[in-house]
Amino acid sequence: MKPVIGVMPLVDEERQSLWMLPGYLEGIRQAGGLPLILPLTTDLDELEQLLGLCDGLLFTGGQDVSPALYHESELEGLVQSCTPRDRMEQAALAMALRQGIPVLGICRGLQLINAALGGTLYQDLPAQHPSEIVHKQQPPYDVPVHPVQVLKATPLAALLQVENLQVNSYHHQAVKTLAPPLQPMALSPDGLIEAAYAPGKPFVWAVQWHPEFSYPVDPASRAIFAAFVTAAGNVRVIPLAMR
Ligand code: MN
C-alpha cells in the first residue's frame, strides 16, 4: 500500500473551477506516494473524514493568503486571495498537526502554514521587499533563478548535504515574520525565508520554491518529495484510532 497524499485543490474562482498541475501529483508518485486531490470544502466533518483517508497532506501553490489571517488590512489592489481555500487549509492544517499527519507546503503552502501558525507575510514583495533577486520568474519554471543558503543543523541540510541550492522562484508573497512553531531552513540572498519546518513534529516542512516544476531535472526536488512521502508512509504504522 502506498502512502496516500491528500492534495489541496487549485481553485480558479473566475471560471468557477477546481484544477490541478500534474507536477504535484507526479512529484508524489515518483516518490512512491499515491496522490489524492481533495474537494474544496470548509465543512469540518467532511475534512475530518477526508484526512482519515490521507497519510500526508500537500499544501499547494496558488492565491495569496488573505492578510486577515495575520490580522493586517489588505494593501489595496495588491492582494488576490481565495477565502474558501484559506478556510479549508487552515482547518486541515490544524487537524493534521493534531493528528500527527505529515505536511508539505509549497509556495502558498509555506505562506499559509506560516500565517495559520501565527506568522506574518509580505503581502506584495515588489512593494514591501524590493530586491534585485528575481522571485517571480518567466517560464520555463524548471530552471533555477536564485540560490538559497541551506541552514546548518536543519533537516533540509541533513537531507541534501549541501550549504547552497539553486531554486526556481514564482512567488508574489513571502514570510515576513516566521510563526513561533517554525524554524527557518533556507534563506534567499535578499533575506527571505525560503524553507521552514516545525521542530518536534513528525514532518512539517514547507518550501517557497516549486519542486513540482523542477523534480524531473533536480535531484534536490525529488529528495524533498521523497522525504515527505517516506514520513507519510511511516505514520501509517500508527493505527488511525490512536492518532
Ligand atoms: Mn524566491
Residues whose N, C-alpha, C, O or C-beta is under 5 A from the ligand:
A	BS01	MN	V134 H135 N168 S169
